[in-house]
Amino acid sequence: MTPDNLPDDDQLTDETENADDDFVQYEAFEAQNRLWIKAIVPVLQLRMHDAQHNGRLQYALDRLHIAACERLTRILSSDLPPVDA
């Protein structure tokens, strides 16, 4: 590169700051996903067999279990590459 084509220091600083901001946002997103996983996994491990006598309670627990599975699937599938069908 010739000296006329070199980027100035301000442009390099801006690009570095943008990269740092992107990393901070990505890190916050991943931390949030880890917190969701920590909250969801105990719900999936807990199965109340005593609730079977109360249909409304069992229905609510089943819906909670389904929602937890769906949320965990979305979180974990975001780590996988997209599949072209």
Secondary structure as a PSIPRED ss2 file (coil, helix, strand):
# PSIPRED VFORMAT (PSIPRED V4.0)

   1 M C   1.000  0.000  0.000
   2 T C   1.000  0.000  0.000
   3 P C   1.000  0.000  0.000
   4 D C   1.000  0.000  0.000
   5 N C   1.000  0.000  0.000
   6 L C   1.000  0.000  0.000
   7 P C   1.000  0.000  0.000
   8 D C   1.000  0.000  0.000
   9 D H   0.000  1.000  0.000
  10 D H   0.000  1.000  0.000
  11 Q H   0.000  1.000  0.000
  12 L H   0.000  1.000  0.000
  13 T H   0.000  1.000  0.000
  14 D H   0.000  1.000  0.000
  15 E H   0.000  1.000  0.000
  16 T H   0.000  1.000  0.000
  17 E H   0.000  1.000  0.000
  18 N H   0.000  1.000  0.000
  19 A H   0.000  1.000  0.000
  20 D H   0.000  1.000  0.000
  21 D H   0.000  1.000  0.000
  22 D H   0.000  1.000  0.000
  23 F H   0.000  1.000  0.000
  24 V H   0.000  1.000  0.000
  25 Q H   0.000  1.000  0.000
  26 Y H   0.000  1.000  0.000
  27 E H   0.000  1.000  0.000
  28 A H   0.000  1.000  0.000
  29 F H   0.000  1.000  0.000
  30 E H   0.000  1.000  0.000
  31 A H   0.000  1.000  0.000
  32 Q H   0.000  1.000  0.000
  33 N H   0.000  1.000  0.000
  34 R H   0.000  1.000  0.000
  35 L H   0.000  1.000  0.000
  36 W H   0.000  1.000  0.000
  37 I H   0.000  1.000  0.000
  38 K H   0.000  1.000  0.000
  39 A H   0.000  1.000  0.000
  40 I H   0.000  1.000  0.000
  41 V H   0.000  1.000  0.000
  42 P H   0.000  1.000  0.000
  43 V H   0.000  1.000  0.000
  44 L H   0.000  1.000  0.000
  45 Q H   0.000  1.000  0.000
  46 L C   1.000  0.000  0.000
  47 R C   1.000  0.000  0.000
  48 M C   1.000  0.000  0.000
  49 H C   1.000  0.000  0.000
  50 D H   0.000  1.000  0.000
  51 A H   0.000  1.000  0.000
  52 Q H   0.000  1.000  0.000
  53 H H   0.000  1.000  0.000
  54 N C   1.000  0.000  0.000
  55 G H   0.000  1.000  0.000
  56 R H   0.000  1.000  0.000
  57 L H   0.000  1.000  0.000
  58 Q H   0.000  1.000  0.000
  59 Y H   0.000  1.000  0.000
  60 A H   0.000  1.000  0.000
  61 L H   0.000  1.000  0.000
  62 D H   0.000  1.000  0.000
  63 R H   0.000  1.000  0.000
  64 L H   0.000  1.000  0.000
  65 H H   0.000  1.000  0.000
  66 I H   0.000  1.000  0.000
  67 A H   0.000  1.000  0.000
  68 A H   0.000  1.000  0.000
  69 C H   0.000  1.000  0.000
  70 E H   0.000  1.000  0.000
  71 R H   0.000  1.000  0.000
  72 L H   0.000  1.000  0.000
  73 T H   0.000  1.000  0.000
  74 R H   0.000  1.000  0.000
  75 I H   0.000  1.000  0.000
  76 L H   0.000  1.000  0.000
  77 S H   0.000  1.000  0.000
  78 S C   1.000  0.000  0.000
  79 D C   1.000  0.000  0.000
  80 L C   1.000  0.000  0.000
  81 P C   1.000  0.000  0.000
  82 P C   1.000  0.000  0.000
  83 V C   1.000  0.000  0.000
  84 D C   1.000  0.000  0.000
  85 A C   1.000  0.000  0.000
